[in-house]
Amino acid sequence: MSPVTGSSSSPVAEGTPRDHGLGPRAAAVLVFGSSAAVLVVEIVALRLLAPYLGLTLETSTVVIGIALTAIALGSWLGGRLADQVNPRRLIGPSLGVSGAVVALTPAVLRSTAEWAPATLLLIASLTILVPGALLSAVTPIVTKLRLTSLAETGTVVGRLSGVGTVGAIFGTVLTGFVLVSRLPVSGILIGLGTLLVVGSALVEWRSRGWSGTPALTLVVVAGGLATTVAPGGCDTETKYHCARVVEDPDRGSGRTLVLDGLRHSYVDIDDPTFLKFEYVRAIASVVDAAFPDGEPLAAYHLGGGGLTLPRYLAATRPGTRSLVSEIDDGVVRINRDRLGLRPAAGVDVRAEDGRLGLRRLDAGSRDLVVGDAFGGVSVPWHLTTVEAITDIRRVLNGDGLYVANLIDHGDMAFARAEVATLHETFEHVALLGEGADIGLDPTATPKGGNVVVLASDRTVDLDATQEALDARQTGWKIATGDDLTSWTGDAHVLTDDYAPVDQLLQPYSPQSGR
């Protein structure tokens, strides 16, 4: 068998060194950097697409699948081309072109989502596939340059493969723990594109080969400029969301918190008793009917958003102490900086995951638990299960009440499953919503959207609740007893072992908001 060489026309005797034109350190840097860049692009792509496709398991699966396809395609084509073309001529173009595409990605995706949404998935696939494949091609190309003979093939391939894996880990950790929390998504991609073009220029300078740096530099600059005027920008990019605060033109003190294109909360910073969203009025109606007027409560809130309900409780029930678990500390800062949250408001907000926050609460310590946590349009699955509901029941006192906001459409498969799950833990369960959505008006077509579920181990005055709903002009009804059992049907009970929340949710248009 002939020894493996960098050129088929100039064989090298086994064990004899040759001039690679690429030292071991340079090879390691190229493989490490290109592998890291692939993972940066993959993670940031998820954040770019969330406002338009939703932050769901399906979206994550699609992006990961495209990224893996890019890695496989790039590795295969890179190795094949390295056997047919001088590998030194391939590295510069691979880095440079991928850098240009990465820098253009924010402007291209946001413009596509605004002006040609039907093609968004195709364009998004290309913006991940093209740079991912080009960057993944670097490893087999560099490997070809570093090989001298069969005697060292395993060492070279193993070393560079390990370096590439470490680079991918570094890119993942750097993006998730550092970049996203400190830089806007567009800044991350434009910065990465710039680094890749600079890397391409250095490789070109050393090899005196392909020289496309000036043109690619212009593309990167164009990408940066286009990002400043492309639609879909944010006031603030938090760890989890593209966030905006929109002033209400009809109410001077009204503010809407928009996360990833969805209206999550409406806050009147001067009048916390003003409740605009229908589902918030429904939850307030439940609480007002279940507890004596003005009685202070010990409340816990899974999810914060604009903190509309904690503010309402503080205003209508002086002395109420509301503890809020809000996973996004960026949203907490927005509440303080833009939505008028004051330290003395009786609201304690902790930047933490709600399931973990529940564990820290003492048994029987709460009169009220409110569930209003969302990732996109779905409740995080680990807050929907029997195990999570059992923990909620643990922290409620004997007269305590759990009230949760849900969103579903179509045949309401997720809402039905959540009602079935609540029945496993609580003695009394009721569902509030439009009559058609909760099975009380079979002649009407369900519209879908928000419904509110309440659960307790004591009876709640549903007549008083209905009166409160009517007084607030919600138009909502209450399903309970046999009506609710019939509506729930044979819905599956959600558990930590099996909770396909994203799959149960029915298709819906993100533009409709909450």
VOMIFI-732286 format. One record per residue (C-alpha): x, y, z. Coordinates in Angstrom, 2 decimals, decimal comma. Example, Ala and Ser with C-alpha at 12.3 -4.5 7.8 and 13.67 -1.06 7.14 Angstrom:
REM VOMIFI-732286
+---------+---------+---------+
:      xx :      yy :      zz :
+---------+---------+---------+
:   12,30 :   -4,50 :    7,80 :
:   13,67 :   -1,06 :    7,14 :
+---------+---------+---------+
//
This chain:
REM VOMIFI-732286
+---------+---------+---------+
:      xx :      yy :      zz :
+---------+---------+---------+
:    0,00 :    0,00 :    0,00 :
:    1,31 :    3,43 :   -0,92 :
:    1,89 :    5,92 :    1,91 :
:   -0,62 :    8,77 :    2,38 :
:    0,81 :   12,04 :    1,08 :
:   -0,25 :   15,62 :    0,46 :
:    0,26 :   15,20 :   -3,31 :
:   -0,09 :   12,04 :   -5,37 :
:    2,78 :   13,15 :   -7,62 :
:    5,38 :   13,40 :   -4,86 :
:    5,26 :   10,36 :   -2,60 :
:    7,09 :   10,48 :    0,71 :
:    8,81 :    7,51 :    2,22 :
:    7,17 :    6,19 :    5,37 :
:    8,46 :    7,97 :    8,47 :
:   10,23 :   10,69 :    6,43 :
:    9,23 :   14,25 :    7,36 :
:    8,28 :   16,78 :    4,72 :
:    7,39 :   20,48 :    4,51 :
:    3,68 :   20,72 :    5,17 :
:    3,41 :   24,47 :    4,84 :
:    1,13 :   24,23 :    7,89 :
:    2,58 :   23,71 :   11,35 :
:    0,88 :   21,69 :   14,08 :
:   -0,12 :   24,80 :   16,03 :
:   -1,62 :   26,50 :   13,00 :
:   -3,50 :   23,29 :   12,16 :
:   -4,88 :   23,05 :   15,68 :
:   -5,97 :   26,70 :   15,68 :
:   -7,79 :   26,30 :   12,36 :
:   -9,61 :   23,12 :   13,40 :
:  -10,41 :   24,46 :   16,87 :
:  -11,71 :   27,81 :   15,57 :
:  -13,78 :   26,44 :   12,71 :
:  -15,41 :   23,80 :   14,93 :
:  -16,22 :   26,41 :   17,57 :
:  -17,72 :   28,70 :   14,93 :
:  -20,13 :   25,98 :   13,74 :
:  -21,62 :   25,68 :   17,22 :
:  -21,84 :   29,46 :   17,67 :
:  -23,83 :   29,69 :   14,43 :
:  -26,13 :   26,84 :   15,49 :
:  -26,98 :   28,26 :   18,93 :
:  -27,43 :   31,82 :   17,71 :
:  -29,62 :   30,64 :   14,81 :
:  -32,09 :   29,29 :   17,39 :
:  -32,37 :   32,73 :   18,94 :
:  -32,76 :   34,44 :   15,58 :
:  -35,59 :   32,13 :   14,56 :
:  -37,48 :   32,04 :   17,87 :
:  -39,50 :   35,25 :   17,23 :
:  -40,79 :   33,84 :   13,94 :
:  -41,00 :   30,05 :   14,37 :
:  -41,42 :   29,86 :   18,14 :
:  -39,08 :   28,50 :   20,77 :
:  -40,33 :   24,93 :   20,54 :
:  -38,85 :   21,45 :   20,51 :
:  -39,59 :   21,25 :   16,79 :
:  -37,65 :   24,46 :   16,06 :
:  -34,68 :   23,24 :   18,07 :
:  -34,82 :   19,86 :   16,35 :
:  -34,85 :   21,43 :   12,89 :
:  -31,90 :   23,71 :   13,63 :
:  -29,85 :   20,90 :   15,20 :
:  -30,68 :   18,62 :   12,28 :
:  -29,58 :   21,22 :    9,73 :
:  -26,36 :   21,87 :   11,65 :
:  -25,55 :   18,15 :   11,79 :
:  -26,31 :   17,86 :    8,08 :
:  -23,89 :   20,73 :    7,44 :
:  -21,17 :   19,05 :    9,50 :
:  -21,63 :   15,73 :    7,68 :
:  -21,76 :   17,36 :    4,24 :
:  -18,77 :   19,60 :    4,91 :
:  -16,65 :   16,79 :    6,29 :
:  -17,39 :   14,59 :    3,29 :
:  -16,90 :   17,26 :    0,62 :
:  -13,86 :   18,73 :    2,37 :
:  -12,12 :   15,38 :    2,44 :
:  -13,04 :   14,64 :   -1,18 :
:  -11,84 :   18,01 :   -2,47 :
:   -8,63 :   17,79 :   -0,44 :
:   -7,77 :   14,64 :   -2,39 :
:   -8,33 :   16,38 :   -5,75 :
:   -7,13 :   19,95 :   -5,22 :
:   -4,16 :   21,42 :   -3,39 :
:   -5,59 :   21,68 :    0,15 :
:   -3,76 :   24,96 :    0,79 :
:   -6,00 :   26,63 :   -1,78 :
:   -9,20 :   25,59 :    0,01 :
:   -8,77 :   26,90 :    3,56 :
:   -8,93 :   30,64 :    2,79 :
:  -12,12 :   30,48 :    0,71 :
:  -13,81 :   28,18 :    3,25 :
:  -13,19 :   30,63 :    6,09 :
:  -13,86 :   33,79 :    4,10 :
:  -17,08 :   32,78 :    2,38 :
:  -18,49 :   31,32 :    5,58 :
:  -17,63 :   34,57 :    7,38 :
:  -19,47 :   36,64 :    4,77 :
:  -22,59 :   34,45 :    5,00 :
:  -22,56 :   34,55 :    8,80 :
:  -22,30 :   38,35 :    8,85 :
:  -25,25 :   38,68 :    6,45 :
:  -27,44 :   36,22 :    8,38 :
:  -29,17 :   38,62 :   10,85 :
:  -30,26 :   41,08 :    8,16 :
:  -31,26 :   38,34 :    5,70 :
:  -33,34 :   36,31 :    8,18 :
:  -35,13 :   39,29 :    9,71 :
:  -35,90 :   40,79 :    6,31 :
:  -37,14 :   37,42 :    5,02 :
:  -39,39 :   36,96 :    8,06 :
:  -40,93 :   40,38 :    7,46 :
:  -41,28 :   40,41 :    3,69 :
:  -41,28 :   36,75 :    2,56 :
:  -42,24 :   34,61 :    5,57 :
:  -43,17 :   31,62 :    3,40 :
:  -39,50 :   31,21 :    2,47 :
:  -38,11 :   31,73 :    5,98 :
:  -37,38 :   28,08 :    6,72 :
:  -35,58 :   27,63 :    3,39 :
:  -33,46 :   30,76 :    3,83 :
:  -32,74 :   29,86 :    7,46 :
:  -31,61 :   26,40 :    6,37 :
:  -29,18 :   27,90 :    3,87 :
:  -27,74 :   30,39 :    6,36 :
:  -26,92 :   27,47 :    8,67 :
:  -26,03 :   24,89 :    6,03 :
:  -23,63 :   26,95 :    3,93 :
:  -21,29 :   28,28 :    6,65 :
:  -21,63 :   25,06 :    8,65 :
:  -20,52 :   22,95 :    5,68 :
:  -17,67 :   25,29 :    4,72 :
:  -16,36 :   25,43 :    8,29 :
:  -16,71 :   21,68 :    8,78 :
:  -14,67 :   21,15 :    5,61 :
:  -11,66 :   22,76 :    7,30 :
:  -10,91 :   19,73 :    9,49 :
:  -10,43 :   17,15 :    6,68 :
:   -8,54 :   19,74 :    4,60 :
:   -6,13 :   20,49 :    7,44 :
:   -5,84 :   16,78 :    8,21 :
:   -4,76 :   16,17 :    4,62 :
:   -2,06 :   18,82 :    4,96 :
:   -0,75 :   17,33 :    8,21 :
:   -0,54 :   13,70 :    7,10 :
:    2,94 :   12,40 :    6,23 :
:    2,62 :    8,64 :    6,15 :
:    0,47 :    5,74 :    7,20 :
:    2,64 :    5,40 :   10,29 :
:    1,20 :    8,60 :   11,76 :
:   -2,29 :    8,62 :   10,28 :
:   -4,02 :    7,57 :   13,49 :
:   -2,13 :   10,12 :   15,56 :
:   -2,87 :   13,03 :   13,23 :
:   -6,52 :   12,17 :   12,67 :
:   -7,12 :   11,46 :   16,34 :
:   -5,40 :   14,64 :   17,51 :
:   -7,24 :   16,93 :   15,11 :
:  -10,55 :   15,19 :   15,76 :
:  -10,05 :   15,77 :   19,48 :
:   -9,10 :   19,40 :   18,90 :
:  -12,24 :   19,87 :   16,81 :
:  -14,43 :   18,38 :   19,53 :
:  -12,86 :   20,63 :   22,18 :
:  -13,44 :   23,60 :   19,86 :
:  -17,12 :   22,68 :   19,52 :
:  -17,45 :   22,43 :   23,30 :
:  -15,72 :   25,79 :   23,70 :
:  -18,04 :   27,42 :   21,15 :
:  -21,09 :   26,01 :   22,90 :
:  -20,05 :   27,12 :   26,39 :
:  -18,79 :   30,52 :   25,22 :
:  -22,05 :   31,29 :   23,42 :
:  -24,42 :   29,98 :   26,08 :
:  -22,70 :   31,42 :   29,12 :
:  -20,91 :   34,52 :   27,85 :
:  -21,78 :   35,88 :   24,41 :
:  -25,57 :   35,72 :   24,53 :
:  -25,67 :   37,39 :   27,95 :
:  -23,41 :   40,25 :   26,88 :
:  -23,93 :   40,87 :   23,17 :
:  -26,89 :   41,17 :   20,80 :
:  -27,37 :   38,27 :   18,41 :
:  -26,51 :   40,44 :   15,41 :
:  -23,31 :   41,58 :   17,13 :
:  -22,25 :   37,98 :   17,77 :
:  -22,72 :   36,95 :   14,14 :
:  -21,14 :   40,06 :   12,62 :
:  -18,20 :   39,73 :   15,01 :
:  -17,81 :   36,04 :   14,14 :
:  -18,02 :   36,83 :   10,43 :
:  -15,30 :   39,44 :   10,84 :
:  -13,02 :   36,99 :   12,65 :
:  -13,50 :   34,38 :    9,94 :
:  -12,66 :   36,85 :    7,17 :
:   -9,57 :   37,97 :    9,11 :
:   -8,58 :   34,31 :    9,48 :
:   -9,05 :   33,86 :    5,75 :
:   -6,80 :   36,87 :    5,06 :
:   -4,06 :   35,47 :    7,29 :
:   -4,18 :   32,10 :    5,54 :
:   -4,07 :   33,83 :    2,14 :
:   -1,14 :   35,99 :    3,18 :
:    0,82 :   32,97 :    4,33 :
:    0,07 :   30,82 :    1,29 :
:   -0,04 :   33,70 :   -1,25 :
:   -3,04 :   32,02 :   -2,79 :
:   -6,68 :   32,99 :   -3,38 :
:   -7,26 :   36,64 :   -2,58 :
:  -10,90 :   37,45 :   -2,04 :
:  -10,46 :   39,30 :    1,24 :
:  -11,32 :   42,80 :   -0,04 :
:  -14,63 :   41,64 :   -1,51 :
:  -15,52 :   39,60 :    1,56 :
:  -14,67 :   42,52 :    3,82 :
:  -17,14 :   44,65 :    1,90 :
:  -19,79 :   41,94 :    2,35 :
:  -19,22 :   41,87 :    6,13 :
:  -19,48 :   45,67 :    6,31 :
:  -22,65 :   45,52 :    4,22 :
:  -24,07 :   42,90 :    6,57 :
:  -23,40 :   45,13 :    9,56 :
:  -25,02 :   48,14 :    7,91 :
:  -28,01 :   46,12 :    6,72 :
:  -28,60 :   44,82 :   10,24 :
:  -29,13 :   48,36 :   11,52 :
:  -32,03 :   48,93 :    9,12 :
:  -33,47 :   45,41 :    8,88 :
:  -36,89 :   44,88 :   10,53 :
:  -37,37 :   42,86 :   13,67 :
:  -34,92 :   44,60 :   15,95 :
:  -35,12 :   44,52 :   19,75 :
:  -34,95 :   47,11 :   22,46 :
:  -33,05 :   44,54 :   24,50 :
:  -31,73 :   41,06 :   23,80 :
:  -31,87 :   39,05 :   27,00 :
:  -30,53 :   35,55 :   27,59 :
:  -33,80 :   34,08 :   26,35 :
:  -35,70 :   36,72 :   24,37 :
:  -35,74 :   39,52 :   21,87 :
:  -37,55 :   42,06 :   24,07 :
:  -39,36 :   45,30 :   23,32 :
:  -41,48 :   47,66 :   25,40 :
:  -44,25 :   49,30 :   23,37 :
:  -46,10 :   52,37 :   24,63 :
:  -49,89 :   52,37 :   24,40 :
:  -50,93 :   55,30 :   22,17 :
:  -54,36 :   55,35 :   23,82 :
:  -53,15 :   55,20 :   27,41 :
:  -50,13 :   57,28 :   28,33 :
:  -48,98 :   55,08 :   31,20 :
:  -49,70 :   51,78 :   29,42 :
:  -46,82 :   49,57 :   28,32 :
:  -46,80 :   46,23 :   26,49 :
:  -43,90 :   43,84 :   27,00 :
:  -43,21 :   42,01 :   23,74 :
:  -40,96 :   38,94 :   23,87 :
:  -39,94 :   37,26 :   20,62 :
:  -42,74 :   39,03 :   18,78 :
:  -45,47 :   37,93 :   21,23 :
:  -47,35 :   40,26 :   23,58 :
:  -46,55 :   38,77 :   26,98 :
:  -47,73 :   41,45 :   29,41 :
:  -49,55 :   44,74 :   29,58 :
:  -48,69 :   47,04 :   32,49 :
:  -50,16 :   50,38 :   33,46 :
:  -47,27 :   51,82 :   35,45 :
:  -49,54 :   54,40 :   37,11 :
:  -52,59 :   52,18 :   37,72 :
:  -51,75 :   48,52 :   38,47 :
:  -55,47 :   47,71 :   38,82 :
:  -55,99 :   48,28 :   35,09 :
:  -55,95 :   44,85 :   33,46 :
:  -56,04 :   44,82 :   29,66 :
:  -55,50 :   41,20 :   28,70 :
:  -58,54 :   38,98 :   29,00 :
:  -56,77 :   36,07 :   30,65 :
:  -55,32 :   38,38 :   33,32 :
:  -58,83 :   39,67 :   34,09 :
:  -59,96 :   36,05 :   34,37 :
:  -57,23 :   35,15 :   36,86 :
:  -58,01 :   38,29 :   38,88 :
:  -61,70 :   37,28 :   38,89 :
:  -60,82 :   33,86 :   40,28 :
:  -58,65 :   35,32 :   43,04 :
:  -61,16 :   38,01 :   43,97 :
:  -63,96 :   35,46 :   44,25 :
:  -61,91 :   32,89 :   46,17 :
:  -60,51 :   35,14 :   48,90 :
:  -62,15 :   37,88 :   51,02 :
:  -61,84 :   41,43 :   49,67 :
:  -58,62 :   43,15 :   50,62 :
:  -57,19 :   40,13 :   52,46 :
:  -53,38 :   40,02 :   52,07 :
:  -52,07 :   36,83 :   50,52 :
:  -48,85 :   34,86 :   50,41 :
:  -48,52 :   34,29 :   46,67 :
:  -46,03 :   32,53 :   44,45 :
:  -45,79 :   33,15 :   40,71 :
:  -44,28 :   30,74 :   38,18 :
:  -43,11 :   33,17 :   35,53 :
:  -43,00 :   36,93 :   35,78 :
:  -43,21 :   38,73 :   32,45 :
:  -44,35 :   42,27 :   33,20 :
:  -45,47 :   41,28 :   36,74 :
:  -49,01 :   42,46 :   36,05 :
:  -50,68 :   40,15 :   38,59 :
:  -48,17 :   40,67 :   41,42 :
:  -48,65 :   44,44 :   41,01 :
:  -52,43 :   44,00 :   40,99 :
:  -52,36 :   41,95 :   44,19 :
:  -50,13 :   44,49 :   45,91 :
:  -52,53 :   47,31 :   44,96 :
:  -55,80 :   45,58 :   45,81 :
:  -54,61 :   43,54 :   48,80 :
:  -52,15 :   45,68 :   50,77 :
:  -49,66 :   43,58 :   52,66 :
:  -49,61 :   40,82 :   50,05 :
:  -46,17 :   39,32 :   49,52 :
:  -45,59 :   37,93 :   46,05 :
:  -42,54 :   35,81 :   45,31 :
:  -41,85 :   35,45 :   41,57 :
:  -39,59 :   32,95 :   39,81 :
:  -38,63 :   34,48 :   36,44 :
:  -35,93 :   32,59 :   34,58 :
:  -34,83 :   35,56 :   32,48 :
:  -32,89 :   38,14 :   34,50 :
:  -33,06 :   40,44 :   31,47 :
:  -36,85 :   40,59 :   31,86 :
:  -36,38 :   41,39 :   35,54 :
:  -34,15 :   44,34 :   34,59 :
:  -36,75 :   45,56 :   32,08 :
:  -39,36 :   45,59 :   34,86 :
:  -37,13 :   47,77 :   36,99 :
:  -35,78 :   50,04 :   34,26 :
:  -38,73 :   50,37 :   31,87 :
:  -41,89 :   49,18 :   33,62 :
:  -41,73 :   51,11 :   36,87 :
:  -41,23 :   48,27 :   39,36 :
:  -40,33 :   49,75 :   42,74 :
:  -38,50 :   47,92 :   45,56 :
:  -41,33 :   48,60 :   48,03 :
:  -44,03 :   47,10 :   45,80 :
:  -44,38 :   43,90 :   47,84 :
:  -42,93 :   41,89 :   44,95 :
:  -39,76 :   39,81 :   45,32 :
:  -38,43 :   38,59 :   41,96 :
:  -35,82 :   35,85 :   41,72 :
:  -34,03 :   35,02 :   38,48 :
:  -34,47 :   31,25 :   38,59 :
:  -36,23 :   28,33 :   36,97 :
:  -39,71 :   27,88 :   38,38 :
:  -39,39 :   24,15 :   39,06 :
:  -36,26 :   24,81 :   41,12 :
:  -37,93 :   27,75 :   42,85 :
:  -40,81 :   25,51 :   43,91 :
:  -38,42 :   23,15 :   45,68 :
:  -37,19 :   25,96 :   47,91 :
:  -40,63 :   26,80 :   49,27 :
:  -41,88 :   25,43 :   52,58 :
:  -44,85 :   23,10 :   52,64 :
:  -48,17 :   24,86 :   53,21 :
:  -46,57 :   28,31 :   52,90 :
:  -48,72 :   29,80 :   50,11 :
:  -52,34 :   30,88 :   49,75 :
:  -52,02 :   31,23 :   45,98 :
:  -49,80 :   29,89 :   43,19 :
:  -50,12 :   31,47 :   39,75 :
:  -48,71 :   29,69 :   36,68 :
:  -47,89 :   32,06 :   33,83 :
:  -44,54 :   30,85 :   32,48 :
:  -44,08 :   30,54 :   28,74 :
:  -41,35 :   29,71 :   26,26 :
:  -42,84 :   31,02 :   23,02 :
:  -46,49 :   29,92 :   23,19 :
:  -46,02 :   26,82 :   25,32 :
:  -45,72 :   26,32 :   29,04 :
:  -42,27 :   24,81 :   29,73 :
:  -43,02 :   21,10 :   29,78 :
:  -41,43 :   20,46 :   33,19 :
:  -44,02 :   22,77 :   34,80 :
:  -46,96 :   20,79 :   33,40 :
:  -46,38 :   17,32 :   34,85 :
:  -47,90 :   15,40 :   37,76 :
:  -44,61 :   15,74 :   39,62 :
:  -44,58 :   19,54 :   39,21 :
:  -48,27 :   19,82 :   40,13 :
:  -47,66 :   17,67 :   43,21 :
:  -44,95 :   20,11 :   44,30 :
:  -47,37 :   23,00 :   43,76 :
:  -49,92 :   21,20 :   45,93 :
:  -47,24 :   20,72 :   48,60 :
:  -46,53 :   24,47 :   48,94 :
:  -50,24 :   25,43 :   49,12 :
:  -52,04 :   25,52 :   52,43 :
:  -55,35 :   23,71 :   52,91 :
:  -57,37 :   26,57 :   51,43 :
:  -54,79 :   27,35 :   48,77 :
:  -55,55 :   27,85 :   45,09 :
:  -53,56 :   27,14 :   41,93 :
:  -54,46 :   29,24 :   38,87 :
:  -52,64 :   28,85 :   35,54 :
:  -52,74 :   30,44 :   32,12 :
:  -52,61 :   28,02 :   29,17 :
:  -52,57 :   28,57 :   25,41 :
:  -53,83 :   26,08 :   22,86 :
:  -55,72 :   25,90 :   19,57 :
:  -57,51 :   23,38 :   17,37 :
:  -58,83 :   20,46 :   19,40 :
:  -57,07 :   21,82 :   22,54 :
:  -55,10 :   18,60 :   23,06 :
:  -52,55 :   20,16 :   25,40 :
:  -55,17 :   21,96 :   27,51 :
:  -57,11 :   18,70 :   27,85 :
:  -53,98 :   16,86 :   28,94 :
:  -53,17 :   19,51 :   31,53 :
:  -56,70 :   19,36 :   32,97 :
:  -56,38 :   15,56 :   33,19 :
:  -53,03 :   16,00 :   34,94 :
:  -54,47 :   18,42 :   37,49 :
:  -57,28 :   15,97 :   38,26 :
:  -54,62 :   13,49 :   39,37 :
:  -53,54 :   15,79 :   42,22 :
:  -56,36 :   18,20 :   43,15 :
:  -59,90 :   17,39 :   44,24 :
:  -61,50 :   20,34 :   42,42 :
:  -60,61 :   21,53 :   38,91 :
:  -62,37 :   24,10 :   36,71 :
:  -61,60 :   25,63 :   33,34 :
:  -62,33 :   29,19 :   32,21 :
:  -62,45 :   30,38 :   28,62 :
:  -64,59 :   31,08 :   25,60 :
:  -67,58 :   28,71 :   25,57 :
:  -66,59 :   27,15 :   22,25 :
:  -63,02 :   26,50 :   23,43 :
:  -63,99 :   24,70 :   26,63 :
:  -66,86 :   22,62 :   25,25 :
:  -69,79 :   24,69 :   26,52 :
:  -70,91 :   25,85 :   23,08 :
:  -70,67 :   22,85 :   20,72 :
:  -72,38 :   24,75 :   17,90 :
:  -69,55 :   27,31 :   17,64 :
:  -66,12 :   26,74 :   16,11 :
:  -63,33 :   26,91 :   18,70 :
:  -61,03 :   29,88 :   18,17 :
:  -58,33 :   28,80 :   20,58 :
:  -56,01 :   31,07 :   22,51 :
:  -55,84 :   31,60 :   26,25 :
:  -57,74 :   29,51 :   28,77 :
:  -57,34 :   29,61 :   32,56 :
:  -57,40 :   26,52 :   34,74 :
:  -57,94 :   26,56 :   38,50 :
:  -57,38 :   23,76 :   40,95 :
:  -57,79 :   23,36 :   44,71 :
:  -58,66 :   20,93 :   47,47 :
:  -61,48 :   23,14 :   48,70 :
:  -64,59 :   24,30 :   46,90 :
:  -64,47 :   27,66 :   45,17 :
:  -67,56 :   29,81 :   44,70 :
:  -67,88 :   29,49 :   40,93 :
:  -71,05 :   31,58 :   40,84 :
:  -69,13 :   34,48 :   42,35 :
:  -66,31 :   33,80 :   39,90 :
:  -68,73 :   33,95 :   36,97 :
:  -70,15 :   37,23 :   38,28 :
:  -66,63 :   38,64 :   38,45 :
:  -65,93 :   37,47 :   34,89 :
:  -69,12 :   39,14 :   33,70 :
:  -68,33 :   42,34 :   35,57 :
:  -64,98 :   42,50 :   33,81 :
:  -66,68 :   41,90 :   30,45 :
:  -64,55 :   38,91 :   29,51 :
:  -67,36 :   36,92 :   27,91 :
:  -65,77 :   33,80 :   29,43 :
:  -67,58 :   30,82 :   30,91 :
:  -66,62 :   28,14 :   33,45 :
:  -66,56 :   24,40 :   32,77 :
:  -66,53 :   22,01 :   35,71 :
:  -67,94 :   18,67 :   36,84 :
:  -69,38 :   16,41 :   34,14 :
:  -69,00 :   19,09 :   31,46 :
:  -65,26 :   19,28 :   32,10 :
:  -64,88 :   15,51 :   32,38 :
:  -66,62 :   15,07 :   29,02 :
:  -64,45 :   17,79 :   27,44 :
:  -61,24 :   16,26 :   28,81 :
:  -62,10 :   12,81 :   27,47 :
:  -59,25 :   10,29 :   27,48 :
:  -56,48 :   12,90 :   27,45 :
:  -53,10 :   11,60 :   28,53 :
:  -51,76 :   12,52 :   31,98 :
:  -48,42 :   14,34 :   31,69 :
:  -45,45 :   13,07 :   33,70 :
:  -41,75 :   13,86 :   33,92 :
:  -41,20 :   10,67 :   31,94 :
:  -43,66 :   11,59 :   29,18 :
:  -44,80 :   15,15 :   28,52 :
:  -44,97 :   15,87 :   24,76 :
:  -46,23 :   19,41 :   25,31 :
:  -44,88 :   20,85 :   22,04 :
:  -46,40 :   18,01 :   20,04 :
:  -49,81 :   18,39 :   21,71 :
:  -50,00 :   22,10 :   20,97 :
:  -51,96 :   22,90 :   17,84 :
:  -50,60 :   25,11 :   15,01 :
:  -51,11 :   28,80 :   15,50 :
:  -49,87 :   32,09 :   14,06 :
:  -47,32 :   33,85 :   16,32 :
:  -48,50 :   37,18 :   14,97 :
:  -51,78 :   36,76 :   16,86 :
:  -49,98 :   37,32 :   20,16 :
:  -51,32 :   36,30 :   23,53 :
+---------+---------+---------+
//
